[in-house]
């Protein structure tokens, strides 16, 4: 197996039937290329990424922790202070979204939309 592949296990819960579904495992590159800019970016996250495909969980742990910390470094983040009427747009293909609950007592309405390009 290629060393840049990551194994990503996930477990789920089938809400409509109220029972757990079987965990699944998938592999994908640890680095991917943005389709428009050609820039490379990490395609990993703390929630699902557990190891590189050619390494054990223990062997992968320190490298993944280093990469996660680089991705989450404050100096490359974009904290956003919401004001009434604000609209925020980001490229979900290459943005690590880390929401924080900083709007206690305020109703926030979110609308998710996708833009598709004709091929």
N, C-alpha and C positions, 0 to 999 in steps of 0.2 A: 504494500500500500504506500501511497505517496505521503511524505511526512507533513505536508501542509493540510491534510484532511483532518477534520474534527469529528468525533463521534458525539452526537447530541441525543441523549435519551430524554424522553418526556413521558410523563404519566398523565392520565386525564380522568375525567369523571363524566359519564354520559348522563347529563342532568335530566333529560326527558324520561329516562327509564330508572333513574336513581341508583345506578350501579357503576362500579368502577370499570373502566375499559383497560385493556391490556396495554402495558407500556410499549412504546415503539422506539426504534433506534434509527437514526439517519446520519449520513455523512455528507459533508460539504466542505469546500475550501475554507481555510482560515482567513484567507485574504481574497477579496474579490475586486473587480475593476468596474468603476462607474461607467455605465453605457454611454454617457455624453462627454464627460471630461477626460476619461481614460485614466484618472487617478485611482490608485489602489487604496483600499481601506480594510480594516479588520472586520471580519464577519463572525464575531464571537460575542457572548454575553454571559454574565454570572448566573443567570437563571437556568440556562439549558446546557451550556458548554461544560463538559466534564473532562475530556482528555483528547489528545492527539491520537490519531488512529494507529500510529506505529509506536505508541508509548502507553504505559499503564497510567492509571489515575494518579498514583503517587509520583511517577516520573514527570507527568504533565503539570502537576500542581504549582510548582514555583514559577514556571514559564507563563502559565495562564494567569497567575496572580500578578506577575509583572505587567503583562499586556492589559489586564483589566485596569490596573492602577494607572497606566499610561492613558487609556481611553477616558478615564474618569477624572483626570487631573484638572483642578479648578481653573488653571490658566488657559485651558482650551475649551472651557464650557461657556455657555451663553445663558446666564441666569436672566430670567425675564420677569419683571414686576408688572403684573396685570393692572390695567386701568379700564374703566368702562369704555366699551366700544372697540377695544383692541382686537386685532386679527393677527394671528401668528401662523406663518407657513414655513414648513421645512421639508427637505427632501428625505422622505422616510427610508429611502434605499441606503442612505449613508449617514443617518443621524441616530445616535444612541439617545433615546428619549428616557429621561429619568425624572418622572414627575414627583413633586413634593407637595404636601398638603399645607400650602401657605395662604389659603383663602378661607380659613375657618369662619363660619357664620355668614358667608357670602354665597349666593347661588351662582353657579357658573354653568353656562350652556356651551356644550362642545358639539361641533358638527364635523364629522370626518368626511372628507371628500377625496377623490382620486382624479388625477388628470391623466388622460391616455393620449398617446401620440399615434396618429395614423401611420401605418407602415407603408 
